[in-house]
């Protein structure tokens, strides 16, 4: 990752929480690529059955169905 490149951030929210809520985002796991963050989200078991949300370097927010689809596409190759 270059110094001017933002990391991919993976965070976990309780299932009842909306990503658009005004609360601050919880602490994140940072990755160099979306692929690495997706792999972590799909292979790790978060505490309390929380839901993964991923923020890309471009500021896009990927919700669980999108993360799952990226994982499925990766598995197909």
Protein Blocks (a to p, Z undefined) as FASTA:
>chain_A
ZZklccdddddddfkbcfkbmbdcddddddfbfklmmmmmmmcccehhiacddddfkopa
cdfklmmmmmmmmmmZZ
